[in-house]
Amino acid sequence: MNKEKEVLIFKDIEEISGFVVKKWLEISGRAVSKKGRFSVALSGGRTPLPLYKRLVESKGLFRWDKTDIFLVDERFVPYSDPESNFGMIRENFFRHINIPAENLHPVPIEEDAELSAARYGKDLASSFDLTAGAVPQFDLILLGIGHDGHTASLFPGTQALNEKAHLAAAVILPDISKKNRVTITLPVINNSDNIFFMAAGADKAETVKEIIENRDSLLPAAMVKPEKGRLFFLMDEGAGSLLSKF
Ligand code: 6PG
């Protein structure tokens, strides 16, 4: 990593969202001037909802025609299902902005999660115009943190965590009441130019502390260590309440 992680504490999720909108504007502006396009991967979950609403409110500031949006993960359900990340983000964000359909890259829901992951990997490779074995370099990836330390759909103890050869992986959860998932893999996340973790609520404080302060932590979110990019932890006062420095 070329730079230590940056840990920032905000009053609440609204302030975090305001910060991310500002950074998104800067990063996307730079990317569009430099290479003509901006690429971002978004998370599901509840935490980014206020951000998506703010992006809609300030939609006039962004070059949506030059923005390519992927998802960091998806549950293996149709987009119309309330558990679908794409469905949730479409309702709260995409349908309110003027973005060409071909700029949106949902995880395709195929016969099974393995096939979906393989197709998503192909979509990533062709969208980024990659040669065989190369890894996409996103301008920005937004991640959440689960109570068990998962991020994207990289859960503790699952095979997907060790995936080095593929850009996307199927996640078959041992608990059969949980939906299978598809996730982008650690090599893709760690190759991003900017990674923003967003976490809110005191119920995340212990997990956040472990991820930020325990250098030997094996929790999936602690394995996010960008090669060259910048890593930000953006937390509200609750999620950051157990950190030693604050
Ligand atoms: C998902 C996510 C997942 C999420 C965390 C945190 O599909 O649910 O991508 O990794 O970011 O579980 O979720 P909350 O924001 O709801 O706490």
Boltz pocket constraint, residues with backbone or C-beta under 6 A from the ligand:
constraints:
  - pocket:
      binder: B
      contacts: [[A, 42], [A, 43], [A, 44], [A, 45], [A, 46], [A, 47], [A, 48], [A, 72], [A, 73], [A, 74], [A, 75], [A, 85], [A, 143], [A, 144], [A, 145], [A, 146], [A, 147], [A, 150], [A, 151], [A, 152], [A, 153], [A, 198]]
      max_distance: 6.0
